Amino acid sequence: MRMAQQSAARRRARGDAVGKPALYARVDQRVMDFVRAAAEQLGISQAEFVDEVLLHELGAVNERGLPVWWSKPIPSEEELGLRAS
């Protein structure tokens, strides 16, 4: 008789998200597929995986606080931002 392999907990511990703001975003399907697969392989929740990726990226910012890898144009200060329009 073969024993079922015990999988790692996929959810954070009860109360771990208390006081943490939620991030709701629509993402490219490839991003979602990557997040799901990586979290599954790591045995963690998708939320925990995204949180860790973003925390990791906090160290890779320039003097303006922007990601060093960002290559798209940044609106000038004269242009209305998304929040102001």
VOBA-1610 file (N, C-alpha, C; in pm, whole numbers, padded with zeros to 5 digits, always signed):
BEGIN
Met+00084-00118+00000Met+00000+00000+00000Met+00088+00124+00000Arg+00060+00213-00091Arg+00141+00333-00104Arg+00080+00447-00022Met+00162+00515+00056Met+00116+00625+00139Met+00109+00752+00055Ala+00006+00829+00074Ala-00006+00957+00005Ala+00098+01053+00059Gln+00158+01126-00033Gln+00258+01223+00007Gln+00189+01343+00072Gln+00240+01386+00184Gln+00183+01501+00254Gln+00228+01628+00183Ser+00133+01709+00140Ser+00170+01834+00074Ser+00184+01945+00177Ala+00265+02041+00141Ala+00287+02156+00230Ala+00161+02241+00235Ala+00145+02312+00344Ala+00030+02401+00358Ala+00035+02506+00248Arg-00076+02531+00183Arg-00081+02626+00073Arg-00135+02762+00119Arg-00180+02768+00240Arg-00237+02892+00290Arg-00148+02947+00400Arg-00157+03076+00418Arg-00084+03137+00529Arg-00152+03098+00659Ala-00079+03109+00767Ala-00134+03077+00898Ala-00249+03173+00930Arg-00347+03124+01004Arg-00462+03207+01043Arg-00412+03335+01109Gly-00463+03448+01061Gly-00428+03577+01117Gly-00305+03641+01055Asp-00235+03570+00967Asp-00113+03622+00908Asp-00138+03745+00820Ala-00255+03753+00759Ala-00286+03864+00670Ala-00352+03982+00740Val-00376+03970+00870Val-00440+04078+00945Val-00352+04203+00938Gly-00413+04314+00901Gly-00342+04439+00894Gly-00267+04461+00764Lys-00270+04363+00674Lys-00203+04378+00545Lys-00306+04420+00442Pro-00275+04525+00365Pro-00371+04568+00262Pro-00378+04467+00149Ala-00492+04462+00083Ala-00511+04373-00031Ala-00466+04441-00159Leu-00416+04363-00251Leu-00375+04412-00382Leu-00459+04340-00486Tyr-00543+04415-00554Tyr-00626+04357-00659Tyr-00575+04408-00792Ala-00544+04317-00883Ala-00491+04359-01013Ala-00528+04258-01120Arg-00556+04307-01236Arg-00575+04221-01352Arg-00439+04204-01416Val-00400+04082-01444Val-00268+04054-01499Val-00279+03971-01626Asp-00173+03970-01703Asp-00163+03889-01823Asp-00178+03742-01783Gln-00240+03664-01868Gln-00261+03521-01838Gln-00130+03449-01811Arg-00023+03487-01881Arg+00108+03425-01859Arg+00159+03450-01718Val+00130+03570-01666Val+00171+03604-01529Val+00096+03515-01430Met-00035+03504-01451Met-00116+03422-01360Met-00071+03277-01364Asp-00043+03225-01483Asp+00005+03087-01495Asp+00136+03068-01420Phe+00225+03165-01432Phe+00354+03158-01363Phe+00336+03160-01212Val+00253+03253-01164Val+00229+03264-01019Val+00170+03135-00965Arg+00069+03082-01033Arg+00007+02956-00988Arg+00108+02842-00983Ala+00185+02826-01092Ala+00280+02716-01099Ala+00391+02730-00995Ala+00445+02850-00980Ala+00554+02871-00885Ala+00507+02849-00742Ala+00390+02905-00707Ala+00337+02887-00572Ala+00311+02739-00544Glu+00258+02669-00643Glu+00231+02525-00628Glu+00361+02449-00602Gln+00463+02478-00681Gln+00591+02409-00664Gln+00656+02440-00529Leu+00637+02562-00481Leu+00695+02602-00353Leu+00610+02558-00234Gly+00487+02519-00262Gly+00398+02477-00154Gly+00348+02592-00070Ile+00332+02709-00134Ile+00284+02827-00062Ile+00164+02884-00137Ser+00098+02982-00076Ser-00016+03045-00142Ser+00034+03139-00251Gln-00054+03168-00345Gln-00021+03263-00450Gln+00006+03401-00391Ala-00070+03438-00290Ala-00051+03568-00224Ala+00088+03578-00163Glu+00130+03472-00097Glu+00263+03473-00034Glu+00372+03483-00141Phe+00353+03412-00252Phe+00452+03418-00360Phe+00463+03559-00416Val+00349+03621-00448Val+00350+03757-00504Val+00413+03854-00404Asp+00379+03841-00277Asp+00435+03926-00172Asp+00587+03914-00170Glu+00639+03793-00176Glu+00784+03771-00173Glu+00852+03826-00297Val+00791+03809-00414Val+00849+03864-00538Val+00860+04015-00528Leu+00752+04080-00483Leu+00753+04226-00475Leu+00850+04275-00367Leu+00858+04207-00255Leu+00955+04246-00151Leu+01098+04232-00204His+01122+04129-00281His+01254+04109-00342His+01289+04226-00433Glu+01190+04274-00509Glu+01212+04383-00603Glu+01234+04518-00536Leu+01198+04532-00409Leu+01220+04659-00340Leu+01366+04699-00336Gly+01453+04600-00344Gly+01597+04628-00341Gly+01652+04670-00475Ala+01574+04660-00581Ala+01622+04691-00715Ala+01554+04816-00769Val+01571+04928-00698Val+01513+05054-00742Val+01622+05159-00759Asn+01594+05259-00845Asn+01690+05366-00867Asn+01671+05477-00764Glu+01740+05588-00785Glu+01734+05699-00689Glu+01596+05764-00681Arg+01513+05743-00784Arg+01375+05796-00783Arg+01277+05696-00723Gly+01327+05579-00682Gly+01239+05478-00625Gly+01169+05393-00728Leu+01215+05398-00853Leu+01155+05321-00962Leu+01236+05195-00988Pro+01171+05089-01035Pro+01245+04967-01065Pro+01356+04994-01168Val+01475+04940-01143Val+01588+04965-01234Val+01564+04903-01371Trp+01479+04804-01380Trp+01453+04736-01507Trp+01342+04801-01588Trp+01273+04903-01537Trp+01160+04965-01607Trp+01210+05036-01733Ser+01152+05001-01849Ser+01197+05059-01975Ser+01090+05140-02048Lys+00968+05139-02000Lys+00861+05213-02066Lys+00870+05361-02029Pro+00821+05449-02118Pro+00824+05593-02089Pro+00745+05624-01961Ile+00793+05722-01888Ile+00726+05768-01766Ile+00666+05904-01796Pro+00535+05923-01770Pro+00473+06053-01799Pro+00545+06167-01727Ser+00556+06280-01795Ser+00618+06395-01730Ser+00523+06449-01623Glu+00574+06533-01537Glu+00492+06586-01428Glu+00380+06675-01479Glu+00394+06729-01603Glu+00290+06814-01659Glu+00170+06732-01705Glu+00194+06607-01740Glu+00086+06520-01788Glu+00003+06471-01671Leu-00126+06453-01694Leu-00211+06400-01589Leu-00183+06253-01570Gly-00171+06213-01447Gly-00156+06072-01415Gly-00291+06002-01422Leu-00292+05872-01411Leu-00417+05796-01416Leu-00511+05837-01303Arg-00458+05862-01185Arg-00542+05898-01070Arg-00603+06037-01087Ala-00532+06127-01154Ala-00580+06264-01168Ala-00677+06281-01283Ser-00675+06191-01380Ser-00760+06209-01499Ser-00900+06161-01476
//
